């Protein structure tokens, strides 16, 4: 017996077909949502890494303009003694480290009038105004280090100073990120 044409047109989808179609649509939508979320996270991470690299580069340039050890606090005066070598440089073979923090406890400005104090406050302001995530639990830390080279020499007799700038912060509250830049500041002409 042949069914009439009108009856064939009225036939719909079975419940099993509808459930399979909904399940396939859900899997596709979940996969698409995961791809979009991963893309947004990577774009955010890339933007923060670029901002941190620019900030670290600015700090590196500021530190490299002056005698790095003086800018980081080893010598507290703008003028050198008569022999040209501050007493604080003689015998100092260990690195000089200056750290700035933004978060629950943000490094306070020095507020001094010497060139070095003003530059340190400018570096502090660069970190304070950076668009890097920082809160009470996960602070953003900027650290500049000056080390006399070759090893064993003091700042008064070294031929170069290695400058390292490290910038640490946390993305999404859990992912630790770091940017490190290094440069050599030659003390004598080659």
Secondary structure, DSSP 8 states (H G I E B T S, - for coil): ----HHHHHH----HHHHHHHHHHHHHHHHHHHHHHHHHHHHHHHHHHHHHHHHHHHHHHHHHHHS-HHHHTTS---SS--TTS--GGGTT--S-EEEEEEESSS--------SHHHHHHHHHHHHHHTS-----SSS-EEEEEEEEEESTT--TTT-SEEEEEEEEEEEETTTEEEEEEEEEEEESS--
